[in-house]
Amino acid sequence: MLGRFATARFGVIMGTVVALCLIVALVCVFCLPRDAGNTNMALDTDNSASADIGVVDNGNGGYTVPSDNATPEPYVLEDMGQGTVYWEQKTDNGTYYELTAEAASGYAFGYWQTSAGVKISGDETIRVRSYTTGNAVSAREYVPVFIASANVHYVSNLNEIVTSIASVGNNGSGHIYILRNDIDTVSDSASPITTFSGVLDGNGHTINAISVSGSEASLGGIVGTLSGGVIKDLTIRSGSVSGTATSAQSVGAFAGTITSGLISRCVNHAAVSGTATGVVAGIVAVATGSAQTSALYYNENHGSVIGGSVGAIVFTNTVSGTSNPIAYLVKNVYDGSFQLTTVTA
């Protein structure tokens, strides 16, 4: 009798133990965090700011660990004396890098260029897909160009640039001209600036009611020929640029021809036109140069284009004797109307 009672009590105890074990197991399964094969869980759960920067799923269940320099704040790559280059790793929509150029006192930022000297952007901050942080500034792929304050000119109109170029020479090379205001009208029988090798920074300003007409081989609303120069952050709000030559002519809103240099973040709303023998485009008609030195970066054309041969942004992209897209022809926008002219020479 006592034996049967002990056996029954033992059964109850064992049943209770089994039930408790099942409860504990269920709690572990549903309540505790699980590691689904992630071998870099520490990176994923680390709350320190630096651990989360640049940690990207590589698609194979693992993670790509950033370099030691990938910090939440921009990392100082180098103080160049004339200015400082900052580097920051980003992971939005894929890994890329941001480079920011900040001019030192006594200098102004001009533009970015490659280590080979090709001008690529007038933005102070650019995004790139690859970058080597261990190299010296002079050996880096992307290098900012700073201009000394002595060569920085704040101007109110294009005529002041023409006057300055006559004084400094070399088509303004090494000088930067910054617009301090909008320009109401530009009216000329030729490109206001014949040949330009400096930097024209529109500083976000606009030119209204432009009216330029002429028969020069290269005719632009701003510059006839851009030769190693830069035009950036400028908008032509209204008006017209028209070529009248009876022989071959290149006509563009900002430049007729670019032999080397950069047009960056410029917007045109003016009508651009030429004769039946002309090459016409909304930003620049003809781009030439060796080793792909002509660049168009984030420009917009909303004006009509009429001529013998027409292009929305650019028509002729002849580089080193072959017809190729211009180097760094990035995200240029157009929505104007385009048509071949029936006007005879």
N, C-alpha and C positions, 0 to 999 in steps of 0.2 A: 504493500500500500504506500509506504513511504517512498519506495523506489519509483512508483508511478508518478507521485507528486513532484519528486525532484526532476524527473525527466520532462514533465510538463513545464516546470518553471524554467528549465534550461532552454526548452524550445522557445518560450516567450522571450527570454533574454536574447537569444540568437536572432530571433525575428526582429527585435527592436534594434539590435546592432546593425543588421543588414539594411533596415529602413533608414537609419541615420546615415549610413554610408551612401545610400542612394541620394538622400537629400543633399549631402555635402558635394557629391559629384555633380548634381544638377546646378547647384550654386556656382561651382567652378566653371561649368560650361557656359552658363547664361550671364553671369555677373562679372567675371574677371576678364580683363583685356586679353585678346588673343593675338599671337604673332603668326600671321599667315605666311610663313616662310620668308619674311623680310629680314635679311641678314644684317641690315643697317638700321635696325629699329631705334638705336640711340640717336641717330641723326634725325629721324622722323619725329621723335618725341622730345628732343632737347629744346628747352624753352629759351636758351640763350640766343640773343639776336644773331650772332655770327653763324650759328649752326644752320639756320634756315636759309641763308642766302646762297643761292646757286645749287641747292640740293634738288636735283631733277630726276624723275623716274626715267631710266634709260630704256624702258620697254621690255626689259628682260628680268623684271622682278628685283633688280638692284638699283643703285643710285650712283649718279656722277657727283663726286665730291669736288667742291670748288677749290680754287687756290687759296692760299693763306691770306691773299690780299682782297678777297671778296668780302667786304664789310658792308654794313647797312649805310654808312656814310661814304661819299666819294673818296677814293683813295688817291693820295697825291703821288702821281707817277714821277713827276719831276718838276722842280722849280727851275725854269729856263732863264731866269733873270728878267727877261722881258715879260714873262707871264708864267702861269702855272697850268699844267695839264692834270686834270682829275680823271680817274678811271673808276667805273662802277659796273659791277656785273648785274644783269637783269635776267629774269626768268619768265616774264610775261610772254605767252604764246611762243615759247621756245627760248633757248638761251641766246642772249646777245649782250653786247657791251655798250656802254655810253661813255663817250669821251667829251669832256667839257674843257674849253680853253678860257681862262680868265686872265685878262691883261693886267700887268702890274702898273703901278703908278708911273705915269710918263709914257705910257704906250696905249695903243688901241688894237683890238683884234681886227684882222683883215679877212682871213679865209683859211680853210683847211686845204692841204695838198698832200699828195702821196710822197713817199721818200724819193720817188723819181721826179718830183716837181710838178705833177699834174694837179691842177686846181680842181677840187671836187665839191666843195660846199662853202657857202657863206654863213652857215649857222654856227653859233658858238658851241652848241652841243650836237654831236652826231652819233648815230647808232651804227655799230659795226658787228660783224659776225665772228671775227677772229682778231686776236691781238696778243702780241708777245710782250709781257710786262718786264722781262729781264733785260731787254735791249736798251741801249742809250737812246735818248730822244732823236739824235741824228740818224739812227738806224731804224727807227720805227716806221711802220707802214703809213701811219697818218700823223702829219706834223702841222701844227698851227703856225700861221705867219702873223707876227705882231709888227706894228708900225709905230715908230717913235713919234711922240707928240709934236715934235718940230715939223713933221711932215703930215700932220692931221689938219685939215682945213674944213671949217664949217661954212657952208655956202647957202645962199638964198635963191640962186638961180644958176642955170647952166652957163651963162656968160662969165660968171666968176671962175668957173672951171677952165674955160677957154683962156682967160687972162692969166690964170695961175700956170697953166701948161706952157704958155709963151715965156713965162719967167723961169720956171724950174727946168724946162727942157725934157727931152727923152719921152715925150708924150705922157708925162705925168707918172712914169714908172717909179715905184717906191713911195708914192703919195696916196693918201686916202681922202676923199671928198665926201663929207657927210651933210646931207640935206637937213636944215634946221626947220623947214616949213614946207607946206604944200606950194606948188607952183601953179598959178592961175592959167597962164597961157604960154605956149612956146610956138613962135611963128618964125619960119626961116625958109629960105630958098635952097638950103642945103642942110646936111646933117649938122646940128649945132656943134658937135665935137667930131672933127674929121677922123683922127686916129687916136685911140686911147689905150694906154698901157698901165694906168693906175687902178685904183679901186673907187668906184662910185657907190656909196652906201645910201640908198634912198631913205633909210631909217624909218621905213613904214609909211612914208609920205606919198602923195599922188601928184601927177601932172595932169591938169585939166585942159581941155580945148587945144590939143596939140594940132599944129598945121605946118607940116613940113613937106615940101615938094621940090624935086630937082632932078638933074640929069647925070649926076655923078655915077661912076661905075658901081659904088657901094653907097647906098642911101639908107640911113636909119633915122628914126624919130629922135634918137639920143646920140648914137655914135655911127659914123660911117663904117669904120673898120675897128674891131676890137682885137688888139694885138698884144696878147699877154696880160690883158686887163680883166677887171671884174666889175660886173654890174649886179647889184643885189638889192632885195627888199624895196622895190619901187613899182608903183602902179601907174599906168597911163589910163586915165579915166574916160576920156572921150577925144574926138577929133579924127584926123586922118594923116596918113603918111603915104605919099604917092610918088612913084617914079615916072619920069617923062622921057627917058632916053629912047632914041630910035634904034639903038643897038643893045646888045645884051647888058642887063643891069640887075643887080641884086638889091632887093628892097625888104626890109624888116622893121618891125615897130621899134625894137631896141637897138638893133645893129643890122647893117646890110650884110656884112661878112665878119666872121670870127675866125682868125687864123690860129689863135691859141687863146686860152683864158676860160672864163666862166660867166654864165648868166644864171643867177640863183634867186628863186622865189620872186620872180617878176611877173606882173599881171598886165595884160593888154586888153583894152576895150575899144581901141581906135580902129577905124577901117584902114586896111593896108592894100594898096593896089599898084599895078605896074602895067606896062604895055604888053602887046602880044609876044614880044621878044624877051620880056623880063622874067626873072625868077623871084617869086614873092612868097613870104611866110609870115606868120603871126608874131614870132619872136625874133628870129634871125633867118635870113634867106639861105646863106651858104656858110658851111662850116668846113674849114680845111685845116691841115696841120700835119706834122710828123708825129709818129708814135702816139696817136690819139690824144692830142693835147687840148682839144676843144670839148667843153662840158656844158650840159644844160641840166639844171637840177631844180625840180619842183616849180616849174613855171606854168602859167595858165594863159591861154588865149581865148577871148570871147568875142573878138572883133571879126568882121568879114574879111576875106582874103580873095582878091581878084587879080589874075595875071596870066601870062602865057604858060607858066609852070607854077603851081601853087602847093604850099604845104601848111598844115595847121600850126605847127610849132617851128619846124625847120624843113627846108626842101632838100638841099643837097648836103649829104653827109660824107663828103669825099675826104678820106684820111689816108695819107701815104699812097695816093694813087689808086686806091680801091674804094668802092662804095660800101661803107660799113656804118652801122649805127655809131653815133658819137659816143665816146667813152663816158660812162656815168650819165647816160641819158635816162634819168630817173623820174618816174611819176609826173610827166608833164601832161597837163589837162587842156582840152579844147572843146568848145561847143559853138563856135562861130559858123558862118556859112562860107562855102568855098566854091569858086567857079573859074573856069578858063575864060579869059576875055576874048571878045570878038573884034576888039580894036586893032586896026592894022598899024604897022609902023609908019 
